Amino acid sequence: MTSDEVVAETVRAWVDQSQPGDRRVAERAAFVALITYREGRNISEACRQASAFVQSWINHPAHLNPDHDVVLRLVS
């Protein structure tokens, strides 16, 4: 297994555990980590970038839980 594969699989496994059932975000986070790693940054930085991507994805209004959207409409 190459170091690229280890980075990608580690990120996928972490995302699958923290965001179960959403393979799209796992694949995209792995891609972000790979690009960062291939640019010459270390594994820690690659993982930080992947984590930042996942947080951004989770907090984006398009990915919010539908129940959360209902609560926001009721409050406003």
VOPAGU-2260 file (C-alpha; in pm, 1 decimal, decimal comma):
REM VOPAGU-2260
SITE   aa  ch    i         X         Y         Z
SITE  MET   A    0       0,0       0,0       0,0
SITE  THR   A    1     139,1     342,1     -93,7
SITE  SER   A    2     142,2     638,6     140,8
SITE  ASP   A    3    -122,2     804,2     -80,5
SITE  GLU   A    4    -350,5     504,4     -31,9
SITE  VAL   A    5    -291,5     506,3     343,9
SITE  VAL   A    6    -382,3     876,4     367,5
SITE  ALA   A    7    -697,3     830,6     159,0
SITE  GLU   A    8    -815,1     518,0     341,4
SITE  THR   A    9    -748,9     671,9     682,9
SITE  VAL   A   10    -951,2     982,2     597,4
SITE  ARG   A   11   -1234,3     773,5     449,2
SITE  ALA   A   12   -1247,3     555,9     761,7
SITE  TRP   A   13   -1252,4     860,0     990,5
SITE  VAL   A   14   -1530,3    1029,8     791,5
SITE  ASP   A   15   -1731,5     706,6     770,9
SITE  GLN   A   16   -1712,4     686,6    1149,2
SITE  SER   A   17   -1794,4    1052,1    1216,3
SITE  GLN   A   18   -2050,3    1092,9     934,3
SITE  PRO   A   19   -2193,1     746,3     876,5
SITE  GLY   A   20   -2390,8     690,3     561,6
SITE  ASP   A   21   -2250,9     978,2     356,4
SITE  ARG   A   22   -1990,4     828,0     126,9
SITE  ARG   A   23   -1976,9    1145,2     -85,9
SITE  VAL   A   24   -1823,8    1349,4     191,1
SITE  ALA   A   25   -1577,8    1067,7     270,2
SITE  GLU   A   26   -1460,5    1051,6     -90,2
SITE  ARG   A   27   -1427,8    1427,4    -121,3
SITE  ALA   A   28   -1243,6    1458,9     208,8
SITE  ALA   A   29   -1003,1    1185,3      97,8
SITE  PHE   A   30    -946,9    1377,6    -224,8
SITE  VAL   A   31    -875,2    1698,7     -32,0
SITE  ALA   A   32    -624,7    1513,8     187,6
SITE  LEU   A   33    -455,5    1353,9    -113,4
SITE  ILE   A   34    -418,1    1682,3    -298,6
SITE  THR   A   35    -275,1    1847,3      12,2
SITE  TYR   A   36     -34,9    1557,5      70,7
SITE  ARG   A   37      75,2    1547,1    -293,6
SITE  GLU   A   38     150,4    1920,1    -279,5
SITE  GLY   A   39     425,5    1830,7     -35,3
SITE  ARG   A   40     258,0    1902,7     294,7
SITE  ASN   A   41     281,5    1650,9     577,7
SITE  ILE   A   42      13,3    1403,8     679,3
SITE  SER   A   43     -97,9    1616,9     974,8
SITE  GLU   A   44    -168,1    1910,5     745,6
SITE  ALA   A   45    -345,6    1685,4     494,8
SITE  CYS   A   46    -570,7    1557,8     773,2
SITE  ARG   A   47    -635,7    1912,4     899,9
SITE  GLN   A   48    -742,4    2016,9     551,5
SITE  ALA   A   49    -971,9    1714,3     522,4
SITE  SER   A   50   -1119,0    1791,3     863,8
SITE  ALA   A   51   -1179,0    2155,1     765,8
SITE  PHE   A   52   -1354,4    2036,6     450,8
SITE  VAL   A   53   -1579,8    1800,4     648,2
SITE  GLN   A   54   -1671,5    2074,6     895,9
SITE  SER   A   55   -1751,0    2309,2     610,3
SITE  TRP   A   56   -1962,5    2040,2     443,0
SITE  ILE   A   57   -2153,5    1965,8     764,3
SITE  ASN   A   58   -2221,4    2334,1     834,3
SITE  HIS   A   59   -2325,0    2424,1     480,6
SITE  PRO   A   60   -2698,5    2501,2     465,3
SITE  ALA   A   61   -2749,5    2257,5     176,8
SITE  HIS   A   62   -2640,9    1970,2     400,0
SITE  LEU   A   63   -2826,3    2059,4     716,5
SITE  ASN   A   64   -3065,5    1816,3     870,6
SITE  PRO   A   65   -3421,6    1882,8     740,3
SITE  ASP   A   66   -3546,1    1899,4    1099,8
SITE  HIS   A   67   -3297,2    2178,1    1165,0
SITE  ASP   A   68   -3436,9    2370,9     867,3
SITE  VAL   A   69   -3790,6    2340,3    1009,6
SITE  VAL   A   70   -3671,0    2477,7    1344,3
SITE  LEU   A   71   -3503,8    2773,1    1171,0
SITE  ARG   A   72   -3824,9    2855,6     983,0
SITE  LEU   A   73   -4030,6    2834,9    1302,2
SITE  VAL   A   74   -3793,2    3064,2    1488,4
SITE  SER   A   75   -3796,0    3326,4    1214,2
